[in-house]
Amino acid sequence: MYYYSQAIKLLIDNFSELKKIYDDDEDYYIDLPYIFYESEFVPFIEKEIKENNINKLSSIFNFIEDLYINGDEKLKNLIGVSVIEALCLEPDFNYNMVHPYIGKVTKKEFDRILNR
């Protein structure tokens, strides 16, 4: 099981590209995983969507699905609010671009937010 207290570590362990960003502003992000996920992970995801990076998108959404399945309630809420809702609120977000990569639990969350 994953815990909310591990949220930032889990993210930077899985996506080393975000480690330098975190390290540069650790004093700001240390106790603010919601902000780190929304302000850094979401733009990272958007970049990979725009570049149609299939391998990276698959890794991203496998990670998200894993957190939904194995995370505590606070971690699931973090993913729902700071990632899925944030993505859905982006003006250029296209659900069809991520649909092939999302798991069953993540799909339910997208459906809930998008009122599908």
Secondary structure, DSSP 8 states (H G I E B T S, - for coil): -B-GGGHHHHHHHH-GGGHHHHHHTHHHHTT-HHHHIIIIIHHHHHHHHHTT-HHHHHHHHHHHHHHHHHB-HHHHHHHIIIIIIHHHHSTT--HHHHGGG--HHHHHHHHHHTT-
